[in-house]
């Protein structure tokens, strides 16, 4: 059964509220100021170019990093940090109150076992509000959908991890140069994207 089309003047309003409700669900399910990037071992793992052991290591790195940051009173309550590990490279995004908080967070994560590199994309300033976070969630979902339009042999959009922070989209994955360019071009034109940062590892 098809529903009648939503008038244009209401579509943006409804989209915003749906994104906000999604963010509220996420926030209420675990009220912590840090976010785990998550590398779920599920159906997408079939297409993952990382060895299964590395996928599990990335999950462990994320969980351990979150635990370490939450245990430090100089960081907890003074930042909102998202941790994403891909192929033992850790991306830190979010906000911190000062450069010292950033330094301590990077130091904690860089000392973790198996971590090969830390990419610091933290900004100094106030934490983003729930509306901005909901918009970032929506951008991430649209970016993932946009990449399904890439028409290249052996390309699968689930191989690329998408992280969005304040409208900036970070792309991680094991790809070849053609895949990287095609995926980036698709994401660049997603509404709301301010900038695309390529953090790919090239095969």
C-alpha positions as CSV (number, residue, x, y, z in Angstrom):
1,X,0.0,0.0,0.0
2,X,1.4,3.4,-1.0
3,X,1.0,6.4,1.2
4,X,0.1,9.8,-0.3
5,X,3.1,12.0,-0.9
6,X,4.0,14.4,1.9
7,X,3.7,18.0,1.0
8,X,7.1,19.6,0.5
9,X,6.6,22.2,3.2
10,X,6.3,19.4,5.8
11,X,9.0,17.0,4.5
12,X,12.0,18.8,6.0
13,X,10.2,19.1,9.3
14,X,9.4,15.4,9.4
15,X,12.9,14.4,8.4
16,X,14.4,16.5,11.2
17,X,12.1,15.0,13.8
18,X,12.7,11.4,12.7
19,X,16.5,12.0,12.9
20,X,16.0,13.6,16.3
21,X,14.0,10.7,17.6
22,X,16.7,8.3,16.3
23,X,19.4,10.3,18.2
24,X,17.2,10.3,21.4
25,X,16.9,6.6,21.2
26,X,20.7,6.2,20.9
27,X,21.3,8.7,23.7
28,X,18.8,7.2,26.1
29,X,20.1,3.7,25.6
30,X,23.5,4.6,27.0
31,X,24.0,8.0,28.5
32,X,27.8,8.4,28.2
33,X,29.7,11.3,26.7
34,X,31.8,9.0,24.4
35,X,30.8,7.0,21.4
36,X,32.0,3.6,20.2
37,X,32.4,3.5,16.4
38,X,31.6,-0.2,16.3
39,X,32.7,-2.7,13.7
40,X,30.0,-5.3,14.0
41,X,30.8,-8.9,13.0
42,X,27.7,-9.7,11.1
43,X,26.6,-10.0,7.5
44,X,28.9,-7.2,6.4
45,X,31.9,-9.1,7.7
46,X,31.5,-11.4,4.7
47,X,32.6,-8.6,2.4
48,X,35.2,-7.1,4.8
49,X,38.7,-7.0,3.5
50,X,40.2,-7.1,7.0
51,X,41.0,-10.5,8.4
52,X,38.4,-11.6,10.9
53,X,41.0,-11.4,13.7
54,X,41.6,-7.7,12.9
55,X,37.9,-7.0,12.9
56,X,37.7,-8.4,16.4
57,X,40.8,-6.4,17.4
58,X,39.2,-3.2,16.2
59,X,36.2,-3.9,18.3
60,X,38.3,-4.5,21.3
61,X,40.4,-1.4,20.7
62,X,37.2,0.7,20.6
63,X,35.8,-0.8,23.8
64,X,39.1,-0.5,25.7
65,X,39.6,3.1,24.5
66,X,36.2,4.1,25.7
67,X,36.8,2.5,29.1
68,X,40.2,4.2,29.4
69,X,38.7,7.6,28.6
70,X,35.8,7.2,30.9
71,X,38.1,6.3,33.8
72,X,40.1,9.6,33.5
73,X,38.3,12.4,35.4
74,X,40.3,15.0,33.4
75,X,38.6,13.7,30.2
76,X,35.2,12.4,31.4
77,X,32.8,15.3,31.7
78,X,35.2,17.6,29.7
79,X,34.7,16.2,26.3
80,X,32.5,14.3,23.8
81,X,34.7,11.8,22.0
82,X,33.9,9.2,19.4
83,X,36.3,6.4,18.9
84,X,36.5,4.5,15.7
85,X,39.1,1.8,15.0
86,X,39.6,0.4,11.5
87,X,42.5,-1.9,10.7
88,X,44.2,-0.8,13.9
89,X,44.0,2.8,13.0
90,X,42.0,4.8,15.5
91,X,40.1,7.9,14.5
92,X,39.1,10.3,17.3
93,X,36.3,12.8,16.6
94,X,34.2,15.1,18.7
95,X,34.9,18.0,21.0
96,X,37.1,18.7,24.0
97,X,37.3,21.7,26.4
98,X,41.0,22.3,25.9
99,X,44.1,21.2,24.1
100,X,45.2,19.4,27.2
101,X,42.1,17.2,27.2
102,X,42.9,16.4,23.6
103,X,46.5,15.6,24.4
104,X,45.5,13.3,27.2
105,X,42.9,11.5,25.1
106,X,45.3,10.9,22.3
107,X,48.0,9.7,24.8
108,X,45.6,7.2,26.3
109,X,44.5,5.7,23.0
110,X,48.0,5.6,21.4
111,X,49.3,3.5,24.3
112,X,46.7,0.7,23.8
113,X,47.9,-2.7,22.5
114,X,47.4,-3.3,18.8
115,X,46.9,0.4,18.0
116,X,49.2,1.3,15.1
117,X,48.1,4.9,14.5
118,X,45.9,7.6,16.0
119,X,44.2,10.2,13.8
120,X,43.3,13.2,16.0
121,X,40.3,15.0,14.5
122,X,39.1,16.4,17.8
123,X,38.1,20.1,18.0
124,X,38.3,22.4,20.9
125,X,35.0,23.9,21.9
126,X,31.5,23.1,23.3
127,X,29.9,19.8,22.7
128,X,27.6,19.5,19.8
129,X,23.9,19.5,20.7
130,X,21.4,16.7,20.1
131,X,20.0,18.2,17.0
132,X,23.5,18.4,15.4
133,X,24.2,14.8,16.4
134,X,20.9,13.7,14.9
135,X,21.8,15.5,11.6
136,X,25.2,13.7,11.6
137,X,23.5,10.3,12.0
138,X,21.2,11.1,9.1
139,X,24.1,12.2,6.9
140,X,26.0,9.0,7.7
141,X,23.0,6.9,6.7
142,X,22.6,8.9,3.4
143,X,26.3,8.6,2.7
144,X,26.2,4.8,3.0
145,X,23.2,4.7,0.7
146,X,24.8,7.0,-1.8
147,X,27.8,4.7,-2.1
148,X,25.6,1.8,-3.2
149,X,25.4,3.6,-6.5
150,X,29.2,3.0,-7.2
151,X,29.4,0.7,-10.2
152,X,32.9,-0.9,-10.0
153,X,33.9,-4.5,-10.1
154,X,34.2,-6.1,-6.7
155,X,33.1,-2.9,-4.9
156,X,30.8,-3.2,-1.9
157,X,29.7,-0.2,0.1
158,X,29.8,-2.1,3.4
159,X,33.6,-2.2,3.1
160,X,33.7,1.5,3.8
161,X,33.2,2.9,7.3
162,X,31.5,6.2,7.5
163,X,31.9,8.6,10.5
164,X,30.2,12.0,10.5
165,X,31.0,14.8,12.9
166,X,29.5,18.3,12.6
167,X,28.8,17.7,8.9
168,X,32.3,16.5,8.1
169,X,32.4,12.9,6.7
170,X,35.4,10.7,7.3
171,X,35.7,7.6,5.1
172,X,37.9,4.6,6.2
173,X,38.4,1.3,4.4
174,X,40.7,-1.0,2.5
175,X,40.2,0.1,-1.1
176,X,41.9,0.7,-4.4
177,X,42.3,4.3,-5.8
178,X,39.4,4.0,-8.2
179,X,37.1,2.8,-5.4
180,X,38.2,5.6,-3.1
181,X,37.5,8.3,-5.7
182,X,34.1,6.9,-6.8
183,X,32.9,6.6,-3.2
184,X,34.1,10.1,-2.3
185,X,32.3,11.6,-5.3
186,X,29.1,10.0,-4.2
187,X,29.3,11.1,-0.6
188,X,30.4,14.7,-1.6
189,X,27.0,15.5,-3.0
190,X,25.0,14.2,0.0
191,X,22.9,17.1,1.4
192,X,24.4,18.5,4.6
193,X,28.0,17.3,3.9
194,X,30.5,20.1,4.6
195,X,33.6,18.2,3.7
196,X,34.8,14.7,3.0
197,X,38.0,13.4,4.5
198,X,39.6,10.4,2.9
199,X,41.4,8.1,5.5
200,X,41.5,5.1,3.2
201,X,44.3,2.5,3.1
202,X,45.1,1.6,-0.4
203,X,45.5,-2.0,-1.6
